[in-house]
Amino acid sequence: MVTVIKKGTPIHEQLKKLNEVVSKETIGITASKYSGVLVNKIDPIKYQSETRDDWK
Protein backbone atom coordinates (compact mmCIF):
# COMPACT_ATOMS: atom_id res chain seq x y z
CA MET A 1 0.00 0.00 0.00
CA VAL A 2 1.25 3.44 -0.86
CA THR A 3 0.40 6.59 1.07
CA VAL A 4 1.15 9.82 -0.76
CA ILE A 5 2.16 12.75 1.41
CA LYS A 6 3.09 15.79 -0.61
CA LYS A 7 5.72 18.30 0.33
CA GLY A 8 4.27 21.16 2.33
CA THR A 9 1.45 19.13 3.88
CA PRO A 10 0.89 20.20 7.51
CA ILE A 11 2.21 17.81 10.13
CA HIS A 12 -1.21 17.12 11.66
CA GLU A 13 -2.49 15.94 8.25
CA GLN A 14 0.63 13.79 7.75
CA LEU A 15 0.09 12.15 11.13
CA LYS A 16 -3.59 11.63 10.36
CA LYS A 17 -2.77 9.81 7.11
CA LEU A 18 -0.10 7.67 8.77
CA ASN A 19 -2.41 6.75 11.65
CA GLU A 20 -5.11 5.68 9.19
CA VAL A 21 -2.70 3.25 7.55
CA VAL A 22 -1.33 1.88 10.81
CA SER A 23 -4.73 1.45 12.45
CA LYS A 24 -6.24 -0.66 9.64
CA GLU A 25 -6.78 -4.25 10.66
CA THR A 26 -5.56 -6.98 8.38
CA ILE A 27 -8.34 -9.17 7.13
CA GLY A 28 -7.49 -12.82 7.43
CA ILE A 29 -8.67 -16.06 8.90
CA THR A 30 -8.46 -17.24 12.45
CA ALA A 31 -6.74 -20.61 12.38
CA SER A 32 -7.97 -21.52 15.85
CA LYS A 33 -11.50 -21.60 14.45
CA TYR A 34 -10.59 -24.61 12.33
CA SER A 35 -8.33 -26.34 14.83
CA GLY A 36 -9.30 -29.99 15.16
CA VAL A 37 -12.08 -29.76 12.58
CA LEU A 38 -10.38 -31.66 9.79
CA VAL A 39 -9.91 -35.38 10.28
CA ASN A 40 -6.77 -36.95 8.81
CA LYS A 41 -7.69 -40.19 7.11
CA ILE A 42 -4.30 -40.58 5.43
CA ASP A 43 -0.75 -40.43 6.68
CA PRO A 44 0.58 -36.86 6.11
CA ILE A 45 4.10 -38.03 5.22
CA LYS A 46 2.76 -40.57 2.72
CA TYR A 47 0.55 -37.90 1.13
CA GLN A 48 3.44 -35.44 0.90
CA SER A 49 5.74 -37.99 -0.74
CA GLU A 50 3.02 -38.91 -3.26
CA THR A 51 2.36 -35.30 -4.22
CA ARG A 52 6.05 -34.59 -4.63
CA ASP A 53 6.47 -37.69 -6.79
CA ASP A 54 3.89 -36.26 -9.21
CA TRP A 55 6.28 -33.41 -10.02
CA LYS A 56 8.97 -35.74 -11.34
N, CA, C and O of each residue as an XYZ file, in Angstrom:
224
protein
N       0.844     -1.173      0.000
C       0.000      0.000      0.000
C       0.885      1.231      0.000
O       1.918      1.274      0.669
N       0.471      2.216     -0.750
C       1.246      3.441     -0.858
C       0.431      4.598     -0.308
O      -0.733      4.772     -0.669
N       1.035      5.380      0.555
C       0.404      6.586      1.067
C       1.183      7.768      0.535
O       2.390      7.872      0.751
N       0.497      8.658     -0.159
C       1.150      9.815     -0.758
C       1.001     11.001      0.177
O      -0.110     11.414      0.512
N       2.131     11.538      0.590
C       2.156     12.751      1.409
C       3.019     13.751      0.657
O       4.226     13.569      0.500
N       2.375     14.799      0.202
C       3.086     15.788     -0.608
C       3.861     16.765      0.262
O       3.541     16.998      1.427
N       4.881     17.319     -0.348
C       5.718     18.298      0.330
C       4.876     19.513      0.677
O       4.119     20.007     -0.159
N       5.002     19.988      1.886
C       4.269     21.157      2.329
C       2.970     20.830      3.043
O       2.259     21.734      3.484
N       2.649     19.539      3.163
C       1.454     19.135      3.884
C       1.685     19.352      5.376
O       2.732     18.974      5.901
N       0.712     19.961      6.067
C       0.885     20.196      7.510
C       1.113     18.890      8.272
O       0.644     17.826      7.867
N       1.827     18.995      9.360
C       2.211     17.811     10.135
C       0.988     17.073     10.672
O       0.974     15.842     10.690
N      -0.041     17.804     11.112
C      -1.214     17.119     11.663
C      -1.922     16.288     10.586
O      -2.489     15.242     10.901
N      -1.901     16.730      9.330
C      -2.491     15.939      8.248
C      -1.605     14.733      7.915
O      -2.114     13.658      7.597
N      -0.286     14.910      7.989
C       0.630     13.794      7.755
C       0.404     12.704      8.797
O       0.315     11.523      8.464
N       0.312     13.108     10.048
C       0.095     12.146     11.132
C      -1.264     11.460     10.990
O      -1.395     10.270     11.275
N      -2.266     12.206     10.552
C      -3.593     11.635     10.357
C      -3.550     10.532      9.299
O      -4.118      9.458      9.494
N      -2.871     10.802      8.176
C      -2.769      9.808      7.105
C      -1.993      8.578      7.570
O      -2.388      7.448      7.281
N      -0.897      8.794      8.284
C      -0.097      7.674      8.767
C      -0.865      6.836      9.791
O      -0.766      5.609      9.785
N      -1.617      7.481     10.655
C      -2.407      6.747     11.653
C      -3.514      5.936     10.995
O      -3.855      4.856     11.478
N      -4.081      6.436      9.903
C      -5.110      5.678      9.189
C      -4.533      4.375      8.643
O      -5.181      3.329      8.703
N      -3.327      4.442      8.117
C      -2.697      3.254      7.548
C      -2.336      2.263      8.640
O      -2.558      1.062      8.488
N      -1.785      2.751      9.729
C      -1.332      1.877     10.808
C      -2.512      1.237     11.530
O      -2.418      0.089     11.964
N      -3.611      1.955     11.664
C      -4.733      1.453     12.454
C      -5.609      0.457     11.700
O      -6.474     -0.167     12.315
N      -5.419      0.284     10.396
C      -6.240     -0.657      9.645
C      -5.912     -2.081     10.075
O      -4.748     -2.455     10.212
N      -6.963     -2.863     10.283
C      -6.782     -4.253     10.659
C      -6.590     -5.082      9.405
O      -7.202     -4.818      8.369
N      -5.744     -6.078      9.507
C      -5.564     -6.976      8.380
C      -6.690     -7.998      8.390
O      -7.028     -8.567      9.429
N      -7.251     -8.213      7.237
C      -8.342     -9.166      7.132
C      -7.737    -10.529      6.818
O      -7.001    -10.682      5.843
N      -8.041    -11.478      7.621
C      -7.494    -12.818      7.433
C      -8.400    -13.836      8.091
O      -9.541    -13.539      8.444
N      -7.889    -15.017      8.249
C      -8.673    -16.058      8.905
C      -8.096    -16.323     10.284
O      -6.919    -16.079     10.547
N      -8.940    -16.819     11.140
C      -8.462    -17.243     12.451
C      -8.281    -18.749     12.396
O      -9.252    -19.495     12.265
N      -7.051    -19.189     12.494
C      -6.736    -20.608     12.375
C      -7.309    -21.406     13.539
O      -7.628    -22.584     13.379
N      -7.442    -20.792     14.692
C      -7.967    -21.519     15.849
C      -9.419    -21.945     15.641
O      -9.891    -22.887     16.277
N     -10.119    -21.254     14.756
C     -11.504    -21.597     14.452
C     -11.589    -22.988     13.820
O     -12.553    -23.720     14.043
N     -10.581    -23.342     13.037
C     -10.590    -24.615     12.329
C      -9.715    -25.677     12.990
O      -9.524    -26.753     12.424
N      -9.199    -25.400     14.142
C      -8.332    -26.340     14.831
C      -9.117    -27.576     15.256
O     -10.111    -27.477     15.976
N      -8.661    -28.734     14.804
C      -9.295    -29.988     15.164
C     -10.526    -30.325     14.359
O     -11.172    -31.335     14.637
N     -10.882    -29.519     13.367
C     -12.082    -29.763     12.582
C     -11.830    -30.809     11.507
O     -12.673    -31.673     11.268
N     -10.682    -30.734     10.864
C     -10.377    -31.664      9.791
C      -9.844    -32.973     10.369
O      -9.016    -32.978     11.280
N     -10.330    -34.063      9.826
C      -9.909    -35.379     10.283
C      -8.943    -35.947      9.250
O      -9.265    -36.014      8.064
N      -7.761    -36.352      9.701
C      -6.770    -36.951      8.807
C      -7.084    -38.428      8.628
O      -7.021    -39.217      9.571
N      -7.422    -38.780      7.400
C      -7.687    -40.186      7.114
C      -6.501    -40.842      6.429
O      -6.486    -42.058      6.236
N      -5.499    -40.033      6.059
C      -4.300    -40.578      5.433
C      -3.084    -40.102      6.211
O      -3.149    -39.129      6.962
N      -1.990    -40.796      6.021
C      -0.747    -40.435      6.676
C      -0.175    -39.183      5.993
O       0.018    -39.205      4.778
N       0.102    -38.096      6.723
C       0.584    -36.863      6.110
C       1.901    -37.031      5.353
O       2.089    -36.425      4.298
N       2.804    -37.841      5.877
C       4.100    -38.035      5.219
C       3.924    -38.814      3.925
O       4.586    -38.520      2.929
N       3.047    -39.795      3.930
C       2.758    -40.565      2.716
C       2.131    -39.653      1.654
O       2.503    -39.712      0.482
N       1.191    -38.822      2.065
C       0.549    -37.896      1.135
C       1.561    -36.922      0.535
O       1.542    -36.664     -0.668
N       2.438    -36.386      1.369
C       3.441    -35.440      0.895
C       4.393    -36.095     -0.100
O       4.729    -35.495     -1.121
N       4.828    -37.312      0.187
C       5.741    -37.993     -0.736
C       5.039    -38.307     -2.061
O       5.671    -38.246     -3.115
N       3.759    -38.636     -2.027
C       3.018    -38.907     -3.259
C       2.846    -37.646     -4.099
O       2.983    -37.692     -5.322
N       2.549    -36.534     -3.460
C       2.364    -35.296     -4.218
C       3.675    -34.799     -4.795
O       3.693    -34.213     -5.877
N       4.751    -35.019     -4.099
C       6.051    -34.587     -4.631
C       6.521    -35.508     -5.745
O       7.255    -35.072     -6.632
N       6.112    -36.776     -5.718
C       6.474    -37.692     -6.793
C       5.779    -37.321     -8.095
O       6.289    -37.625     -9.174
N       4.627    -36.671     -8.013
C       3.889    -36.260     -9.212
C       4.669    -35.214    -10.014
O       4.465    -35.080    -11.221
N       5.542    -34.488     -9.360
C       6.284    -33.415    -10.024
C       7.434    -33.948    -10.859
O       7.965    -33.235    -11.710
N       7.818    -35.176    -10.629
C       8.971    -35.738    -11.343
C       8.638    -36.034    -12.773
O       9.492    -36.511    -13.520
